[in-house]
Amino acid sequence: MSDQIPVTFSEQDCRAIYSVIRSRRDVRSEFTSDAIPDDVLGRILDAAHHAPSVGFMQPWDFLLIESVSVRRRIYAHFQEMKQRADMYEAGRANLYKALKLEGILDAPLNVCVTCDRERTKGHGLGRQSDPMTDLYSTVCAVQNLWLAARAESVGVGWVSIIDLDTVKQMLGIPDHVHVVAYLCVGYVSRFRNRPELEDAGWEHRTPLQKLIRFDHWDNRDEDRAARFFVDADVPR
Ligand SMILES: Cc1cc2nc3c(=O)[nH]c(=O)nc-3n(C[C@H](O)[C@H](O)[C@H](O)COP(=O)(O)O)c2cc1C
């Protein structure tokens, strides 16, 4: 049996990848309570486990939280944190209060993705020059999980309005293990066209040509950058 994999994907497969990337959303308002079958969850976690990692360290663990009582405790903590984080001026403060920023109890599953900062797998390759790379690797796993979930019609919402030490304590996570992401995971009634924060008038997407520089940080050429996108037929 050959262990070659194709260099080129079919046009249909290629478009499917872009379509998944463009239609992925952070979900918090649209979760249904439908359980995720084990095989679907297995594929999503397997996609996460195939993320790149520094030195092939694979520093992640996936703590699956189904227990309603555990999720209630996390939710109570989130509510406290959301109130504490309200440092906005009048208009934005009202908008902030009205935003739904989690789906901890709405989604049937929460996943805490962690990074074991002392894992010896990978023999330290690549981490000597940048010790943050184990965390970056774990974020790559989160993104793989998010995209695979979207391909399976499963929504994911990232909750960062939590105190990491408190959540670690609640979940019994050891000191040397860092909580990278607390995710709400479940089927959805719909995926929005745009980010929920954009729909709510909180923030908009920056035009990409404003973020491209050439050869030197100070060298921005928006006209040149805009030409990249004239014919770019990105599926929606
Ligand atoms: C590291 C990280 C933390 C986030 N934390 C939260 C959060 O606490 N609550 C929330 O509602 N969304 C959170 N989000 C989701 C962003 O708000 C969302 O990605 C952004 O608005 C763009 O929307 P989209 O993901 O639907 O494209 C987080 C996203 C990332 C990458």
PDBQT file of the ligand as one rigid body, heavy atoms in Angstrom, charges set to zero:
ROOT
HETATM    1  C1  LIG A 301      -9.107  33.525  22.269  1.00  0.00    +0.000 C 
HETATM    2  C2  LIG A 301     -10.562  33.818  22.039  1.00  0.00    +0.000 A 
HETATM    3  C3  LIG A 301     -11.371  34.122  23.109  1.00  0.00    +0.000 A 
HETATM    4  C4  LIG A 301     -12.730  34.404  22.913  1.00  0.00    +0.000 A 
HETATM    5  N1  LIG A 301     -13.532  34.654  23.999  1.00  0.00    +0.000 NA
HETATM    6  C5  LIG A 301     -14.853  34.851  23.815  1.00  0.00    +0.000 A 
HETATM    7  C6  LIG A 301     -15.736  35.025  24.934  1.00  0.00    +0.000 A 
HETATM    8  O1  LIG A 301     -15.345  34.980  26.092  1.00  0.00    +0.000 OA
HETATM    9  N2  LIG A 301     -17.036  35.216  24.689  1.00  0.00    +0.000 N 
HETATM   10  C7  LIG A 301     -17.534  35.266  23.400  1.00  0.00    +0.000 A 
HETATM   11  O2  LIG A 301     -18.745  35.452  23.229  1.00  0.00    +0.000 OA
HETATM   12  N3  LIG A 301     -16.727  35.098  22.334  1.00  0.00    +0.000 NA
HETATM   13  C8  LIG A 301     -15.407  34.876  22.519  1.00  0.00    +0.000 A 
HETATM   14  N4  LIG A 301     -14.606  34.671  21.432  1.00  0.00    +0.000 N 
HETATM   15  C9  LIG A 301     -15.182  34.670  20.083  1.00  0.00    +0.000 C 
HETATM   16  C10 LIG A 301     -14.989  35.987  19.349  1.00  0.00    +0.000 C 
HETATM   17  O3  LIG A 301     -15.841  36.956  19.887  1.00  0.00    +0.000 OA
HETATM   18  C11 LIG A 301     -15.280  35.739  17.856  1.00  0.00    +0.000 C 
HETATM   19  O4  LIG A 301     -14.344  34.831  17.378  1.00  0.00    +0.000 OA
HETATM   20  C12 LIG A 301     -15.218  37.015  17.038  1.00  0.00    +0.000 C 
HETATM   21  O5  LIG A 301     -16.228  37.892  17.436  1.00  0.00    +0.000 OA
HETATM   22  C13 LIG A 301     -15.374  36.721  15.551  1.00  0.00    +0.000 C 
HETATM   23  O6  LIG A 301     -16.547  35.984  15.320  1.00  0.00    +0.000 OA
HETATM   24  P1  LIG A 301     -16.543  34.566  14.610  1.00  0.00    +0.000 P 
HETATM   25  O7  LIG A 301     -15.661  33.651  15.408  1.00  0.00    +0.000 OA
HETATM   26  O8  LIG A 301     -17.975  34.139  14.589  1.00  0.00    +0.000 OA
HETATM   27  O9  LIG A 301     -15.980  34.750  13.216  1.00  0.00    +0.000 OA
HETATM   28  C14 LIG A 301     -13.266  34.393  21.604  1.00  0.00    +0.000 A 
HETATM   29  C15 LIG A 301     -12.431  34.074  20.521  1.00  0.00    +0.000 A 
HETATM   30  C16 LIG A 301     -11.105  33.781  20.726  1.00  0.00    +0.000 A 
HETATM   31  C17 LIG A 301     -10.248  33.425  19.530  1.00  0.00    +0.000 C 
ENDROOT
TORSDOF 0
